[in-house]
Amino acid sequence: MTRSISRSFYRSNRWKKCRNAYMQSQNYICERCGNLADICHHKIWLNESNVDDPMMTYNWDNLEALCIDCHNKEHFGSKSIDDELMFDEKGNIIKK
């Protein structure tokens, strides 16, 4: 997904409400490893063709509470793409 689309979507009040409600329903526990979850991941990744589809973006069946390590494994196939990089809570890559 392009950065401008992801920023506008992930900053929307509707997404924040959906994300917070889902994460609370999972008690902020990673659904893969049981550690503390801080990322609400879309199982089917968002892109330009589906970001406007509420069944993809807000449907809890497409959401998963993940810790940062499991999220990195999902996107990069390893614990971390670089020991100095990670995802923030909005899905942006940042330095640790």
N, CA, C and O atoms as a CHARMM CRD file, in Angstrom:
* protein
*
  384
    1    1 MET  N      0.85300  -1.16700   0.00000 PROA 1      0.00000
    2    1 MET  CA     0.00000   0.00000   0.00000 PROA 1      0.00000
    3    1 MET  C      0.89700   1.22900   0.00000 PROA 1      0.00000
    4    1 MET  O      1.92400   1.25400   0.67900 PROA 1      0.00000
    5    2 THR  N      0.51400   2.24100  -0.75700 PROA 2      0.00000
    6    2 THR  CA     1.31500   3.45100  -0.77100 PROA 2      0.00000
    7    2 THR  C      1.22800   4.13900   0.57600 PROA 2      0.00000
    8    2 THR  O      0.22200   4.04400   1.28000 PROA 2      0.00000
    9    3 ARG  N      2.28800   4.82500   0.91500 PROA 3      0.00000
   10    3 ARG  CA     2.38100   5.46300   2.22200 PROA 3      0.00000
   11    3 ARG  C      1.24700   6.46000   2.45700 PROA 3      0.00000
   12    3 ARG  O      0.72000   6.52600   3.56800 PROA 3      0.00000
   13    4 SER  N      0.85300   7.24200   1.43700 PROA 4      0.00000
   14    4 SER  CA    -0.20500   8.24000   1.62900 PROA 4      0.00000
   15    4 SER  C     -1.54300   7.57900   1.93300 PROA 4      0.00000
   16    4 SER  O     -2.31300   8.08500   2.74900 PROA 4      0.00000
   17    5 ILE  N     -1.82700   6.44900   1.28100 PROA 5      0.00000
   18    5 ILE  CA    -3.07100   5.73600   1.56300 PROA 5      0.00000
   19    5 ILE  C     -3.02900   5.16800   2.97000 PROA 5      0.00000
   20    5 ILE  O     -3.99500   5.29700   3.72300 PROA 5      0.00000
   21    6 SER  N     -1.92400   4.54400   3.32900 PROA 6      0.00000
   22    6 SER  CA    -1.84900   3.93500   4.65000 PROA 6      0.00000
   23    6 SER  C     -1.90400   4.98600   5.74500 PROA 6      0.00000
   24    6 SER  O     -2.55700   4.76900   6.76600 PROA 6      0.00000
   25    7 ARG  N     -1.24800   6.09700   5.56400 PROA 7      0.00000
   26    7 ARG  CA    -1.28600   7.14400   6.58900 PROA 7      0.00000
   27    7 ARG  C     -2.69700   7.67000   6.78300 PROA 7      0.00000
   28    7 ARG  O     -3.15600   7.79700   7.91900 PROA 7      0.00000
   29    8 SER  N     -3.38700   7.97400   5.71000 PROA 8      0.00000
   30    8 SER  CA    -4.73400   8.52300   5.85900 PROA 8      0.00000
   31    8 SER  C     -5.67100   7.49500   6.47500 PROA 8      0.00000
   32    8 SER  O     -6.50300   7.85000   7.31000 PROA 8      0.00000
   33    9 PHE  N     -5.55600   6.23000   6.08400 PROA 9      0.00000
   34    9 PHE  CA    -6.41200   5.19700   6.66300 PROA 9      0.00000
   35    9 PHE  C     -6.09800   4.99700   8.13800 PROA 9      0.00000
   36    9 PHE  O     -6.99900   5.04000   8.97600 PROA 9      0.00000
   37   10 TYR  N     -4.83400   4.78000   8.46200 PROA 10     0.00000
   38   10 TYR  CA    -4.46500   4.45600   9.83700 PROA 10     0.00000
   39   10 TYR  C     -4.60200   5.63300  10.79700 PROA 10     0.00000
   40   10 TYR  O     -4.59000   5.43700  12.01200 PROA 10     0.00000
   41   11 ARG  N     -4.73000   6.82300  10.28500 PROA 11     0.00000
   42   11 ARG  CA    -4.96900   7.99500  11.14100 PROA 11     0.00000
   43   11 ARG  C     -6.45400   8.31600  11.30200 PROA 11     0.00000
   44   11 ARG  O     -6.80600   9.21000  12.07200 PROA 11     0.00000
   45   12 SER  N     -7.31400   7.61800  10.60500 PROA 12     0.00000
   46   12 SER  CA    -8.74800   7.92000  10.67200 PROA 12     0.00000
   47   12 SER  C     -9.32800   7.50800  12.02600 PROA 12     0.00000
   48   12 SER  O     -8.89900   6.52300  12.62600 PROA 12     0.00000
   49   13 ASN  N    -10.30300   8.27400  12.48800 PROA 13     0.00000
   50   13 ASN  CA   -10.96700   7.95800  13.75300 PROA 13     0.00000
   51   13 ASN  C    -11.67000   6.61100  13.68400 PROA 13     0.00000
   52   13 ASN  O    -11.68900   5.86800  14.66600 PROA 13     0.00000
   53   14 ARG  N    -12.24700   6.29200  12.53400 PROA 14     0.00000
   54   14 ARG  CA   -12.95500   5.01800  12.40100 PROA 14     0.00000
   55   14 ARG  C    -11.99400   3.84700  12.59900 PROA 14     0.00000
   56   14 ARG  O    -12.31900   2.89300  13.30600 PROA 14     0.00000
   57   15 TRP  N    -10.80300   3.91300  11.97500 PROA 15     0.00000
   58   15 TRP  CA    -9.83600   2.83600  12.15600 PROA 15     0.00000
   59   15 TRP  C     -9.36400   2.76600  13.60800 PROA 15     0.00000
   60   15 TRP  O     -9.26500   1.67700  14.17200 PROA 15     0.00000
   61   16 LYS  N     -9.07600   3.90600  14.21100 PROA 16     0.00000
   62   16 LYS  CA    -8.59800   3.91200  15.59600 PROA 16     0.00000
   63   16 LYS  C     -9.61500   3.27900  16.53600 PROA 16     0.00000
   64   16 LYS  O     -9.24200   2.53400  17.44200 PROA 16     0.00000
   65   17 LYS  N    -10.89700   3.56800  16.32900 PROA 17     0.00000
   66   17 LYS  CA   -11.94500   2.96300  17.16000 PROA 17     0.00000
   67   17 LYS  C    -12.01800   1.46100  16.93100 PROA 17     0.00000
   68   17 LYS  O    -12.11800   0.68800  17.88400 PROA 17     0.00000
   69   18 CYS  N    -11.96900   1.04700  15.67300 PROA 18     0.00000
   70   18 CYS  CA   -12.01700  -0.37600  15.33200 PROA 18     0.00000
   71   18 CYS  C    -10.80800  -1.09900  15.92300 PROA 18     0.00000
   72   18 CYS  O    -10.95100  -2.14300  16.55900 PROA 18     0.00000
   73   19 ARG  N     -9.64000  -0.54700  15.71300 PROA 19     0.00000
   74   19 ARG  CA    -8.40400  -1.13900  16.21000 PROA 19     0.00000
   75   19 ARG  C     -8.44100  -1.28300  17.72400 PROA 19     0.00000
   76   19 ARG  O     -8.15400  -2.35600  18.25500 PROA 19     0.00000
   77   20 ASN  N     -8.79100  -0.20900  18.41800 PROA 20     0.00000
   78   20 ASN  CA    -8.81400  -0.24500  19.87800 PROA 20     0.00000
   79   20 ASN  C     -9.81000  -1.26900  20.40200 PROA 20     0.00000
   80   20 ASN  O     -9.51000  -2.00200  21.34400 PROA 20     0.00000
   81   21 ALA  N    -10.98200  -1.32400  19.80300 PROA 21     0.00000
   82   21 ALA  CA   -11.99700  -2.29200  20.23700 PROA 21     0.00000
   83   21 ALA  C    -11.50700  -3.71900  20.00000 PROA 21     0.00000
   84   21 ALA  O    -11.67300  -4.58600  20.85800 PROA 21     0.00000
   85   22 TYR  N    -10.90200  -3.96200  18.83500 PROA 22     0.00000
   86   22 TYR  CA   -10.41400  -5.31400  18.54500 PROA 22     0.00000
   87   22 TYR  C     -9.28600  -5.70500  19.49500 PROA 22     0.00000
   88   22 TYR  O     -9.28700  -6.80700  20.04400 PROA 22     0.00000
   89   23 MET  N     -8.33400  -4.81200  19.68700 PROA 23     0.00000
   90   23 MET  CA    -7.20400  -5.12400  20.55900 PROA 23     0.00000
   91   23 MET  C     -7.68200  -5.38400  21.99100 PROA 23     0.00000
   92   23 MET  O     -7.16900  -6.27800  22.66300 PROA 23     0.00000
   93   24 GLN  N     -8.65700  -4.61100  22.45400 PROA 24     0.00000
   94   24 GLN  CA    -9.22100  -4.84600  23.78700 PROA 24     0.00000
   95   24 GLN  C     -9.89800  -6.20500  23.84400 PROA 24     0.00000
   96   24 GLN  O     -9.79000  -6.90900  24.84800 PROA 24     0.00000
   97   25 SER  N    -10.59700  -6.58400  22.77700 PROA 25     0.00000
   98   25 SER  CA   -11.28300  -7.88100  22.76000 PROA 25     0.00000
   99   25 SER  C    -10.28900  -9.04100  22.84500 PROA 25     0.00000
  100   25 SER  O    -10.64000 -10.13200  23.29200 PROA 25     0.00000
  101   26 GLN  N     -9.05900  -8.80300  22.41700 PROA 26     0.00000
  102   26 GLN  CA    -8.00300  -9.82200  22.47500 PROA 26     0.00000
  103   26 GLN  C     -7.09900  -9.63400  23.69800 PROA 26     0.00000
  104   26 GLN  O     -6.09100 -10.32300  23.85300 PROA 26     0.00000
  105   27 ASN  N     -7.48300  -8.68400  24.56300 PROA 27     0.00000
  106   27 ASN  CA    -6.71400  -8.38600  25.78100 PROA 27     0.00000
  107   27 ASN  C     -5.25700  -8.03000  25.48800 PROA 27     0.00000
  108   27 ASN  O     -4.36900  -8.27500  26.30400 PROA 27     0.00000
  109   28 TYR  N     -5.02800  -7.44800  24.30900 PROA 28     0.00000
  110   28 TYR  CA    -3.68400  -7.04500  23.88500 PROA 28     0.00000
  111   28 TYR  C     -2.69100  -8.20300  23.96600 PROA 28     0.00000
  112   28 TYR  O     -1.52200  -8.00800  24.29900 PROA 28     0.00000
  113   29 ILE  N     -3.17200  -9.41700  23.65700 PROA 29     0.00000
  114   29 ILE  CA    -2.33700 -10.61600  23.64700 PROA 29     0.00000
  115   29 ILE  C     -2.11500 -11.03400  22.19400 PROA 29     0.00000
  116   29 ILE  O     -3.06500 -11.13500  21.41800 PROA 29     0.00000
  117   30 CYS  N     -0.85100 -11.27500  21.83300 PROA 30     0.00000
  118   30 CYS  CA    -0.52400 -11.71400  20.47600 PROA 30     0.00000
  119   30 CYS  C     -1.20900 -13.04600  20.20300 PROA 30     0.00000
  120   30 CYS  O     -1.08800 -13.99300  20.98000 PROA 30     0.00000
  121   31 GLU  N     -1.92400 -13.10100  19.09700 PROA 31     0.00000
  122   31 GLU  CA    -2.67600 -14.29900  18.75100 PROA 31     0.00000
  123   31 GLU  C     -1.79000 -15.42800  18.23700 PROA 31     0.00000
  124   31 GLU  O     -2.27400 -16.53900  18.02200 PROA 31     0.00000
  125   32 ARG  N     -0.51800 -15.16500  18.03900 PROA 32     0.00000
  126   32 ARG  CA     0.39300 -16.20900  17.55500 PROA 32     0.00000
  127   32 ARG  C      1.30300 -16.75400  18.65100 PROA 32     0.00000
  128   32 ARG  O      1.53200 -17.96100  18.72300 PROA 32     0.00000
  129   33 CYS  N      1.82400 -15.87200  19.50500 PROA 33     0.00000
  130   33 CYS  CA     2.80700 -16.34000  20.49300 PROA 33     0.00000
  131   33 CYS  C      2.39600 -16.10800  21.94300 PROA 33     0.00000
  132   33 CYS  O      3.00900 -16.66700  22.85200 PROA 33     0.00000
  133   34 GLY  N      1.36900 -15.29400  22.17200 PROA 34     0.00000
  134   34 GLY  CA     0.90700 -15.05000  23.53300 PROA 34     0.00000
  135   34 GLY  C      1.58900 -13.90300  24.25000 PROA 34     0.00000
  136   34 GLY  O      1.25600 -13.61600  25.40000 PROA 34     0.00000
  137   35 ASN  N      2.53800 -13.23800  23.60000 PROA 35     0.00000
  138   35 ASN  CA     3.18500 -12.06900  24.20200 PROA 35     0.00000
  139   35 ASN  C      2.27500 -10.85300  24.08900 PROA 35     0.00000
  140   35 ASN  O      1.18700 -10.93400  23.52000 PROA 35     0.00000
  141   36 LEU  N      2.72200  -9.73600  24.63000 PROA 36     0.00000
  142   36 LEU  CA     1.97300  -8.48900  24.54900 PROA 36     0.00000
  143   36 LEU  C      1.85500  -8.04900  23.09200 PROA 36     0.00000
  144   36 LEU  O      2.85900  -7.94400  22.38700 PROA 36     0.00000
  145   37 ALA  N      0.64200  -7.79600  22.64800 PROA 37     0.00000
  146   37 ALA  CA     0.39600  -7.35700  21.26700 PROA 37     0.00000
  147   37 ALA  C      0.25400  -5.84500  21.22600 PROA 37     0.00000
  148   37 ALA  O     -0.41400  -5.24900  22.07100 PROA 37     0.00000
  149   38 ASP  N      0.88400  -5.23700  20.24600 PROA 38     0.00000
  150   38 ASP  CA     0.75000  -3.79200  20.08500 PROA 38     0.00000
  151   38 ASP  C      0.40800  -3.39000  18.65700 PROA 38     0.00000
  152   38 ASP  O      0.35200  -2.20000  18.34400 PROA 38     0.00000
  153   39 ILE  N      0.18000  -4.37400  17.78700 PROA 39     0.00000
  154   39 ILE  CA    -0.15500  -4.08300  16.39200 PROA 39     0.00000
  155   39 ILE  C     -1.41600  -4.83900  16.00800 PROA 39     0.00000
  156   39 ILE  O     -1.55000  -6.03200  16.27800 PROA 39     0.00000
  157   40 CYS  N     -2.33000  -4.12900  15.37600 PROA 40     0.00000
  158   40 CYS  CA    -3.53800  -4.75000  14.83900 PROA 40     0.00000
  159   40 CYS  C     -3.28700  -4.97000  13.34600 PROA 40     0.00000
  160   40 CYS  O     -3.31700  -4.02900  12.55200 PROA 40     0.00000
  161   41 HSD  N     -3.04100  -6.21400  12.98600 PROA 41     0.00000
  162   41 HSD  CA    -2.60400  -6.59800  11.64000 PROA 41     0.00000
  163   41 HSD  C     -3.79200  -7.02900  10.78500 PROA 41     0.00000
  164   41 HSD  O     -4.70200  -7.70100  11.27100 PROA 41     0.00000
  165   42 HSD  N     -3.78100  -6.64100   9.51400 PROA 42     0.00000
  166   42 HSD  CA    -4.77000  -7.12300   8.54800 PROA 42     0.00000
  167   42 HSD  C     -4.24900  -8.42600   7.94800 PROA 42     0.00000
  168   42 HSD  O     -3.19200  -8.43700   7.31700 PROA 42     0.00000
  169   43 LYS  N     -4.98000  -9.52200   8.13600 PROA 43     0.00000
  170   43 LYS  CA    -4.56800 -10.82800   7.61500 PROA 43     0.00000
  171   43 LYS  C     -4.42000 -10.77900   6.09800 PROA 43     0.00000
  172   43 LYS  O     -3.43000 -11.26000   5.54600 PROA 43     0.00000
  173   44 ILE  N     -5.40800 -10.19600   5.43200 PROA 44     0.00000
  174   44 ILE  CA    -5.28600  -9.91100   3.99800 PROA 44     0.00000
  175   44 ILE  C     -4.80300  -8.47300   3.91800 PROA 44     0.00000
  176   44 ILE  O     -5.53400  -7.54300   4.25900 PROA 44     0.00000
  177   45 TRP  N     -3.58200  -8.29700   3.47200 PROA 45     0.00000
  178   45 TRP  CA    -2.95000  -6.98800   3.49500 PROA 45     0.00000
  179   45 TRP  C     -3.74200  -5.97800   2.68200 PROA 45     0.00000
  180   45 TRP  O     -4.31300  -6.30500   1.64200 PROA 45     0.00000
  181   46 LEU  N     -3.76800  -4.75500   3.16900 PROA 46     0.00000
  182   46 LEU  CA    -4.47500  -3.68800   2.47000 PROA 46     0.00000
  183   46 LEU  C     -3.64200  -3.19100   1.29100 PROA 46     0.00000
  184   46 LEU  O     -2.41200  -3.16400   1.33400 PROA 46     0.00000
  185   47 ASN  N     -4.35700  -2.79900   0.23900 PROA 47     0.00000
  186   47 ASN  CA    -3.71000  -2.23000  -0.93800 PROA 47     0.00000
  187   47 ASN  C     -4.67500  -1.22300  -1.56100 PROA 47     0.00000
  188   47 ASN  O     -5.77000  -1.00100  -1.04400 PROA 47     0.00000
  189   48 GLU  N     -4.26600  -0.62300  -2.66200 PROA 48     0.00000
  190   48 GLU  CA    -5.08600   0.41400  -3.28900 PROA 48     0.00000
  191   48 GLU  C     -6.44900  -0.10100  -3.73200 PROA 48     0.00000
  192   48 GLU  O     -7.41200   0.66400  -3.77500 PROA 48     0.00000
  193   49 SER  N     -6.54400  -1.37700  -4.06100 PROA 49     0.00000
  194   49 SER  CA    -7.82000  -1.89800  -4.56100 PROA 49     0.00000
  195   49 SER  C     -8.78100  -2.31900  -3.45600 PROA 49     0.00000
  196   49 SER  O     -9.97300  -2.47800  -3.71900 PROA 49     0.00000
  197   50 ASN  N     -8.30200  -2.50600  -2.22600 PROA 50     0.00000
  198   50 ASN  CA    -9.22500  -2.94100  -1.17300 PROA 50     0.00000
  199   50 ASN  C     -9.31200  -2.01400   0.03600 PROA 50     0.00000
  200   50 ASN  O    -10.09500  -2.27500   0.94900 PROA 50     0.00000
  201   51 VAL  N     -8.53400  -0.94900   0.06200 PROA 51     0.00000
  202   51 VAL  CA    -8.50700  -0.07300   1.23600 PROA 51     0.00000
  203   51 VAL  C     -9.84000   0.64300   1.47100 PROA 51     0.00000
  204   51 VAL  O    -10.10500   1.08900   2.58700 PROA 51     0.00000
  205   52 ASP  N    -10.67100   0.76000   0.45500 PROA 52     0.00000
  206   52 ASP  CA   -11.97600   1.40500   0.61000 PROA 52     0.00000
  207   52 ASP  C    -13.10400   0.40400   0.86300 PROA 52     0.00000
  208   52 ASP  O    -14.27200   0.78900   0.92000 PROA 52     0.00000
  209   53 ASP  N    -12.76700  -0.85700   1.01400 PROA 53     0.00000
  210   53 ASP  CA   -13.75700  -1.90700   1.25500 PROA 53     0.00000
  211   53 ASP  C    -13.84700  -2.18800   2.75500 PROA 53     0.00000
  212   53 ASP  O    -12.92500  -2.77500   3.32200 PROA 53     0.00000
  213   54 PRO  N    -14.93800  -1.78200   3.41000 PROA 54     0.00000
  214   54 PRO  CA   -15.06400  -1.98800   4.85900 PROA 54     0.00000
  215   54 PRO  C    -14.96600  -3.45200   5.28000 PROA 54     0.00000
  216   54 PRO  O    -14.57000  -3.74200   6.40900 PROA 54     0.00000
  217   55 MET  N    -15.32200  -4.37800   4.39000 PROA 55     0.00000
  218   55 MET  CA   -15.21000  -5.79900   4.73600 PROA 55     0.00000
  219   55 MET  C    -13.74300  -6.23700   4.84000 PROA 55     0.00000
  220   55 MET  O    -13.43900  -7.25200   5.46700 PROA 55     0.00000
  221   56 MET  N    -12.85600  -5.48300   4.23600 PROA 56     0.00000
  222   56 MET  CA   -11.42200  -5.77300   4.34100 PROA 56     0.00000
  223   56 MET  C    -10.78100  -4.97300   5.46700 PROA 56     0.00000
  224   56 MET  O     -9.94600  -5.48800   6.21100 PROA 56     0.00000
  225   57 THR  N    -11.17700  -3.71800   5.58400 PROA 57     0.00000
  226   57 THR  CA   -10.48700  -2.82300   6.50500 PROA 57     0.00000
  227   57 THR  C    -10.97800  -2.90500   7.94600 PROA 57     0.00000
  228   57 THR  O    -10.17600  -2.81500   8.87600 PROA 57     0.00000
  229   58 TYR  N    -12.29100  -3.07500   8.14500 PROA 58     0.00000
  230   58 TYR  CA   -12.85400  -3.01600   9.49900 PROA 58     0.00000
  231   58 TYR  C    -13.43500  -4.34000   9.98900 PROA 58     0.00000
  232   58 TYR  O    -13.88500  -4.42400  11.13200 PROA 58     0.00000
  233   59 ASN  N    -13.43600  -5.35300   9.16600 PROA 59     0.00000
  234   59 ASN  CA   -14.00500  -6.64700   9.53400 PROA 59     0.00000
  235   59 ASN  C    -13.05700  -7.37500  10.49100 PROA 59     0.00000
  236   59 ASN  O    -11.90600  -7.64400  10.14900 PROA 59     0.00000
  237   60 TRP  N    -13.54600  -7.68800  11.67800 PROA 60     0.00000
  238   60 TRP  CA   -12.70400  -8.34200  12.67700 PROA 60     0.00000
  239   60 TRP  C    -12.18700  -9.69200  12.20800 PROA 60     0.00000
  240   60 TRP  O    -11.15800 -10.15400  12.70100 PROA 60     0.00000
  241   61 ASP  N    -12.86900 -10.33600  11.27300 PROA 61     0.00000
  242   61 ASP  CA   -12.37700 -11.61200  10.74500 PROA 61     0.00000
  243   61 ASP  C    -11.06900 -11.43900   9.97600 PROA 61     0.00000
  244   61 ASP  O    -10.34300 -12.41000   9.76000 PROA 61     0.00000
  245   62 ASN  N    -10.76700 -10.21100   9.56300 PROA 62     0.00000
  246   62 ASN  CA    -9.53000  -9.93000   8.83900 PROA 62     0.00000
  247   62 ASN  C     -8.47100  -9.29800   9.73700 PROA 62     0.00000
  248   62 ASN  O     -7.42000  -8.88500   9.24800 PROA 62     0.00000
  249   63 LEU  N     -8.72500  -9.21800  11.02800 PROA 63     0.00000
  250   63 LEU  CA    -7.77800  -8.58800  11.94500 PROA 63     0.00000
  251   63 LEU  C     -7.11900  -9.63000  12.83600 PROA 63     0.00000
  252   63 LEU  O     -7.67000 -10.69800  13.10000 PROA 63     0.00000
  253   64 GLU  N     -5.92000  -9.28000  13.28800 PROA 64     0.00000
  254   64 GLU  CA    -5.16000 -10.16500  14.16400 PROA 64     0.00000
  255   64 GLU  C     -4.28300  -9.30100  15.06400 PROA 64     0.00000
  256   64 GLU  O     -3.56400  -8.42500  14.58300 PROA 64     0.00000
  257   65 ALA  N     -4.34400  -9.54600  16.36400 PROA 65     0.00000
  258   65 ALA  CA    -3.48900  -8.84800  17.32000 PROA 65     0.00000
  259   65 ALA  C     -2.11600  -9.51200  17.30100 PROA 65     0.00000
  260   65 ALA  O     -1.99700 -10.71500  17.53300 PROA 65     0.00000
  261   66 LEU  N     -1.07900  -8.72000  17.02200 PROA 66     0.00000
  262   66 LEU  CA     0.27400  -9.26800  16.93300 PROA 66     0.00000
  263   66 LEU  C      1.26400  -8.45300  17.74600 PROA 66     0.00000
  264   66 LEU  O      1.11600  -7.24100  17.90100 PROA 66     0.00000
  265   67 CYS  N      2.28100  -9.14100  18.26400 PROA 67     0.00000
  266   67 CYS  CA     3.42100  -8.45100  18.85700 PROA 67     0.00000
  267   67 CYS  C      4.33400  -8.00000  17.71000 PROA 67     0.00000
  268   67 CYS  O      4.14500  -8.40500  16.56300 PROA 67     0.00000
  269   68 ILE  N      5.30600  -7.17500  18.02400 PROA 68     0.00000
  270   68 ILE  CA     6.18100  -6.64600  16.98300 PROA 68     0.00000
  271   68 ILE  C      6.98400  -7.75800  16.29700 PROA 68     0.00000
  272   68 ILE  O      7.19600  -7.70300  15.08600 PROA 68     0.00000
  273   69 ASP  N      7.43000  -8.76000  17.05300 PROA 69     0.00000
  274   69 ASP  CA     8.21300  -9.83900  16.44500 PROA 69     0.00000
  275   69 ASP  C      7.38100 -10.66700  15.47300 PROA 69     0.00000
  276   69 ASP  O      7.84200 -10.98500  14.37700 PROA 69     0.00000
  277   70 CYS  N      6.15900 -11.01800  15.86500 PROA 70     0.00000
  278   70 CYS  CA     5.30000 -11.79600  14.96300 PROA 70     0.00000
  279   70 CYS  C      4.89400 -10.97500  13.74500 PROA 70     0.00000
  280   70 CYS  O      4.76100 -11.52000  12.64900 PROA 70     0.00000
  281   71 HSD  N      4.69600  -9.67100  13.92300 PROA 71     0.00000
  282   71 HSD  CA     4.37100  -8.80800  12.79400 PROA 71     0.00000
  283   71 HSD  C      5.55100  -8.74800  11.81800 PROA 71     0.00000
  284   71 HSD  O      5.36100  -8.82000  10.60400 PROA 71     0.00000
  285   72 ASN  N      6.75900  -8.61900  12.35100 PROA 72     0.00000
  286   72 ASN  CA     7.93900  -8.60800  11.47900 PROA 72     0.00000
  287   72 ASN  C      8.10500  -9.94100  10.76200 PROA 72     0.00000
  288   72 ASN  O      8.46400  -9.96800   9.58500 PROA 72     0.00000
  289   73 LYS  N      7.84900 -11.04700  11.45400 PROA 73     0.00000
  290   73 LYS  CA     7.93200 -12.35900  10.81200 PROA 73     0.00000
  291   73 LYS  C      6.92900 -12.45900   9.66600 PROA 73     0.00000
  292   73 LYS  O      7.24400 -13.01100   8.61100 PROA 73     0.00000
  293   74 GLU  N      5.72800 -11.93000   9.86900 PROA 74     0.00000
  294   74 GLU  CA     4.68800 -11.96500   8.83200 PROA 74     0.00000
  295   74 GLU  C      5.12900 -11.20700   7.58400 PROA 74     0.00000
  296   74 GLU  O      4.93600 -11.67700   6.46300 PROA 74     0.00000
  297   75 HSD  N      5.71800 -10.03900   7.78500 PROA 75     0.00000
  298   75 HSD  CA     6.06600  -9.19300   6.64800 PROA 75     0.00000
  299   75 HSD  C      7.43700  -9.48800   6.05500 PROA 75     0.00000
  300   75 HSD  O      7.65200  -9.27800   4.86200 PROA 75     0.00000
  301   76 PHE  N      8.36500  -9.97100   6.87100 PROA 76     0.00000
  302   76 PHE  CA     9.73800 -10.13400   6.39400 PROA 76     0.00000
  303   76 PHE  C     10.26500 -11.55500   6.51700 PROA 76     0.00000
  304   76 PHE  O     11.37200 -11.83900   6.05800 PROA 76     0.00000
  305   77 GLY  N      9.50100 -12.45300   7.12400 PROA 77     0.00000
  306   77 GLY  CA     9.92600 -13.83600   7.25100 PROA 77     0.00000
  307   77 GLY  C     10.99100 -14.07200   8.29800 PROA 77     0.00000
  308   77 GLY  O     11.58600 -15.14800   8.35600 PROA 77     0.00000
  309   78 SER  N     11.23200 -13.07900   9.12100 PROA 78     0.00000
  310   78 SER  CA    12.22000 -13.23300  10.18500 PROA 78     0.00000
  311   78 SER  C     11.81200 -12.36400  11.35700 PROA 78     0.00000
  312   78 SER  O     10.87700 -11.56800  11.26900 PROA 78     0.00000
  313   79 LYS  N     12.52300 -12.52900  12.44400 PROA 79     0.00000
  314   79 LYS  CA    12.19000 -11.77000  13.64600 PROA 79     0.00000
  315   79 LYS  C     12.30200 -10.27100  13.39900 PROA 79     0.00000
  316   79 LYS  O     11.49900  -9.48700  13.90600 PROA 79     0.00000
  317   80 SER  N     13.28700  -9.88500  12.62700 PROA 80     0.00000
  318   80 SER  CA    13.49300  -8.46800  12.34900 PROA 80     0.00000
  319   80 SER  C     14.22500  -8.32500  11.02500 PROA 80     0.00000
  320   80 SER  O     15.07700  -9.14900  10.69400 PROA 80     0.00000
  321   81 ILE  N     13.89800  -7.28400  10.26400 PROA 81     0.00000
  322   81 ILE  CA    14.59400  -7.07000   8.99800 PROA 81     0.00000
  323   81 ILE  C     16.00500  -6.55600   9.23800 PROA 81     0.00000
  324   81 ILE  O     16.88900  -6.73100   8.39900 PROA 81     0.00000
  325   82 ASP  N     16.20500  -5.94500  10.34200 PROA 82     0.00000
  326   82 ASP  CA    17.47900  -5.36600  10.70900 PROA 82     0.00000
  327   82 ASP  C     17.41300  -5.13600  12.20800 PROA 82     0.00000
  328   82 ASP  O     16.37300  -4.73500  12.73000 PROA 82     0.00000
  329   83 ASP  N     18.48800  -5.38100  12.88600 PROA 83     0.00000
  330   83 ASP  CA    18.46600  -5.20300  14.33700 PROA 83     0.00000
  331   83 ASP  C     18.17400  -3.76500  14.74500 PROA 83     0.00000
  332   83 ASP  O     17.79600  -3.51100  15.88800 PROA 83     0.00000
  333   84 GLU  N     18.34500  -2.83200  13.83200 PROA 84     0.00000
  334   84 GLU  CA    18.11500  -1.43300  14.16100 PROA 84     0.00000
  335   84 GLU  C     16.76000  -0.92200  13.68600 PROA 84     0.00000
  336   84 GLU  O     16.42800   0.23800  13.93200 PROA 84     0.00000
  337   85 LEU  N     15.95200  -1.77200  12.99700 PROA 85     0.00000
  338   85 LEU  CA    14.66300  -1.35000  12.46700 PROA 85     0.00000
  339   85 LEU  C     13.53500  -2.16600  13.07100 PROA 85     0.00000
  340   85 LEU  O     13.72400  -3.30600  13.49700 PROA 85     0.00000
  341   86 MET  N     12.34100  -1.54800  13.09900 PROA 86     0.00000
  342   86 MET  CA    11.14300  -2.23200  13.58200 PROA 86     0.00000
  343   86 MET  C      9.92300  -1.49900  13.05100 PROA 86     0.00000
  344   86 MET  O     10.04900  -0.41700  12.47700 PROA 86     0.00000
  345   87 PHE  N      8.73600  -2.08300  13.24000 PROA 87     0.00000
  346   87 PHE  CA     7.48600  -1.40800  12.92400 PROA 87     0.00000
  347   87 PHE  C      7.01400  -0.63100  14.13800 PROA 87     0.00000
  348   87 PHE  O      7.15200  -1.10900  15.26400 PROA 87     0.00000
  349   88 ASP  N      6.45500   0.56600  13.93300 PROA 88     0.00000
  350   88 ASP  CA     5.78300   1.25400  15.02900 PROA 88     0.00000
  351   88 ASP  C      4.33200   0.79600  15.07000 PROA 88     0.00000
  352   88 ASP  O      3.92500  -0.04800  14.27100 PROA 88     0.00000
  353   89 GLU  N      3.54200   1.34800  16.00200 PROA 89     0.00000
  354   89 GLU  CA     2.15700   0.90400  16.18500 PROA 89     0.00000
  355   89 GLU  C      1.26700   1.21000  14.99100 PROA 89     0.00000
  356   89 GLU  O      0.16200   0.67500  14.89300 PROA 89     0.00000
  357   90 LYS  N      1.73000   2.06600  14.07700 PROA 90     0.00000
  358   90 LYS  CA     0.95200   2.39600  12.88300 PROA 90     0.00000
  359   90 LYS  C      1.41600   1.60700  11.66300 PROA 90     0.00000
  360   90 LYS  O      0.88600   1.78800  10.56600 PROA 90     0.00000
  361   91 GLY  N      2.40500   0.73300  11.85100 PROA 91     0.00000
  362   91 GLY  CA     2.88700  -0.07700  10.74200 PROA 91     0.00000
  363   91 GLY  C      4.01000   0.55200   9.94300 PROA 91     0.00000
  364   91 GLY  O      4.40800   0.01400   8.90900 PROA 91     0.00000
  365   92 ASN  N      4.52700   1.67900  10.40100 PROA 92     0.00000
  366   92 ASN  CA     5.63700   2.33100   9.71800 PROA 92     0.00000
  367   92 ASN  C      6.95900   1.73600  10.18900 PROA 92     0.00000
  368   92 ASN  O      7.08900   1.37100  11.35700 PROA 92     0.00000
  369   93 ILE  N      7.94200   1.63500   9.29600 PROA 93     0.00000
  370   93 ILE  CA     9.26600   1.15900   9.68200 PROA 93     0.00000
  371   93 ILE  C     10.02600   2.32000  10.30600 PROA 93     0.00000
  372   93 ILE  O     10.13200   3.40400   9.73200 PROA 93     0.00000
  373   94 ILE  N     10.55400   2.06100  11.50100 PROA 94     0.00000
  374   94 ILE  CA    11.30500   3.08300  12.23000 PROA 94     0.00000
  375   94 ILE  C     12.58200   2.46800  12.79500 PROA 94     0.00000
  376   94 ILE  O     12.71600   1.24600  12.86200 PROA 94     0.00000
  377   95 LYS  N     13.51300   3.31900  13.19800 PROA 95     0.00000
  378   95 LYS  CA    14.71300   2.84900  13.88800 PROA 95     0.00000
  379   95 LYS  C     14.36800   2.59000  15.34200 PROA 95     0.00000
  380   95 LYS  O     13.55400   3.29700  15.93700 PROA 95     0.00000
  381   96 LYS  N     14.99900   1.56300  15.91100 PROA 96     0.00000
  382   96 LYS  CA    14.78400   1.23500  17.32900 PROA 96     0.00000
  383   96 LYS  C     15.39200   2.29900  18.20400 PROA 96     0.00000
  384   96 LYS  O     15.31800   2.20800  19.42900 PROA 96     0.00000
